[in-house]
Amino acid sequence: MATSNKKKTTMAKLNRERGLAERRVAKRARKAARKQAATHNEQAPAPSREQEAAQPLANQAAIGAATRAFADMAKTDATARREQSA
């Protein structure tokens, strides 16, 4: 029997990596804004608590994909139960 060398990555790990990448991009954007403000002798305003709270925690496309995947798993599970009981 051959073993699979395919790398298996969990959704949790993918979500952590995606979040980290998003934070890095945001940090680069803040740094660029500070640099630009410093060259123009102005200070960039810090985001308010309301603005920070309004930012979504996750990508809507990723949420939709996960929802569809869980729905498909539920359908498969229901089908298997019906076949088992028959």
Rosetta blueprint (number, residue, H / E / L):
1 M L
2 A L
3 T L
4 S L
5 N L
6 K L
7 K L
8 K L
9 T L
10 T L
11 M H
12 A H
13 K H
14 L H
15 N H
16 R H
17 E H
18 R H
19 G H
20 L H
21 A H
22 E H
23 R H
24 R H
25 V H
26 A H
27 K H
28 R H
29 A H
30 R H
31 K H
32 A H
33 A H
34 R H
35 K H
36 Q H
37 A H
38 A H
39 T H
40 H L
41 N L
42 E L
43 Q L
44 A L
45 P L
46 A L
47 P L
48 S L
49 R H
50 E H
51 Q H
52 E H
53 A H
54 A H
55 Q L
56 P L
57 L L
58 A L
59 N L
60 Q H
61 A H
62 A H
63 I H
64 G H
65 A H
66 A H
67 T H
68 R H
69 A H
70 F H
71 A H
72 D H
73 M H
74 A H
75 K H
76 T H
77 D H
78 A H
79 T H
80 A H
81 R H
82 R H
83 E H
84 Q H
85 S H
86 A L
